[in-house]
Amino acid sequence: MTYFVKDECVKCKLMDCVEVCPVDCFYEGENMLVIDPDECIDCGVCEPECPVEAIVPDTTYQKDDKSKWLEINKKFAKKWPNIVKKKDPPKDWKKYENEKNKYEKYFSDKPGE
């Protein structure tokens, strides 16, 4: 089992999860975070920290979407910088909090700063 970040994180990029991760397996893109599934130790401490419920275990998610999100997390964890300290979220994150299909509309493959 591993955890991964999904659509709800796009444009919200809240970072409560980053500081509780004991193995520092979060990586930062311009407008979302991902988890490296090869580094994740499946402890689950990050999941309840996410206010927008963007983090889920791979055992409880639909098969097709699980494959998509695991691949996205794995791919971008190899490209983006590791993040270990919480930063401020985007100022307008509340505007996007309940929007659906954000990945298709807003995702950026650029690394975070």
Beta strands, then each sheet from edge to edge (+ up, - down):
strand 1: 3-5
strand 2: 26-28
strand 3: 33-35
strand 4: 55-57
sheet 1: 1+ 4-
sheet 2: 2+ 3-
end
